[in-house]
């Protein structure tokens, strides 16, 4: 069952964040992940949510997502994101209507 990682990212240090962005796509791809959106124009619809940047990545299942984000190569670059952004993320499992 497909799963989706959705991240709301506020960039605090663009130079450091660029080091993360430079390397993470290859790692995502290695584990079968596929970007559905990365950046782009955001138009608030309701509530007080007005994120600076949204990233949405699809994986074929939870196991592949966990393998990706627990891999040595991802853990090596994760501090670039952690130290350059304020971010929140969730994982959504695909629900197929009956």
N, C-alpha and C positions, 0 to 999 in steps of 0.2 A: 504494500500500500504506500503510495507516495506521501512524503512529508515535506513541509515547507518551512524554511527558516525565514522569519521576517525580523529585520533589524531596523530600529529607529536610531539614527546616528547623528550626533552633533559634534562637528569637528572643532577641536580646540587648538591643534598644532598640525597645520597642513603639511609641513615638510616631513614630520615623523609619520603621519598617516599615509603619505605617498609611498613610504617604504613598505607598508603593509599592503597597499593596493597594488603595488608592482608585483608582489609575489603570490598573493592569495588566489587569483584566478586559476593558476596552474594546479594548485593544491585542490581546489574545489573540483576541477575537471578530473583530476586523477581518481577521485572517489565517486565519480559519476554525477556530481552536482551540476546543475544548470541554472545560470542566472536568468530569472524572469524579469527582473527590473533592478537597476542599479543607478541611483541618482535620478535625474529627470525632474521635470516640473511637478510640484505638488500643489494641489488645490484643496484647501480644507473644506469639508462638507458640513460637519456638525461638531458641536462641543468645542473644547478649547485646544484641540490637538492640531498643531501646526509644525510637524517635523521638518528639520532642515534637509534630511536625506533618508530615503528608505531603500533598503536592499531586500530582495526576495529571491531565495534560492530553493530550487526543487531537488530533492534526492529521491531515489527509488524506494527507500525505506529508512526507518529509524537507525538500523544497524549501520548503514553506509554513512549517514550523517554523523553518527557518533564516532565511527572510524576516522572520518575526516578531521573533526575538531579535537580528537584526542591523539592524532598522529604526531610523531616527533617533528615533522616539517611544519605543521601548523603551530604547535606549541612554541616553536622557535620564533615565529613572527608575531604571535599573539600579543606580546608586550608592546609592540608598535601601536596596535589598536587600543589596547587598554590604557596606554599612557598619552594618547593623543586625542581621545574622544570621550564623550559621555554617551553611552549607548545602552539601549534596552533591546532585548530580543526575546522572541517566542518561537515555539515550534508548533505547527498546526498539522494534524494528520488529515489526510484527504478523506472526506466523507462522501460516499457515492449514494445518492438517493435510491431507495428500493423501488 
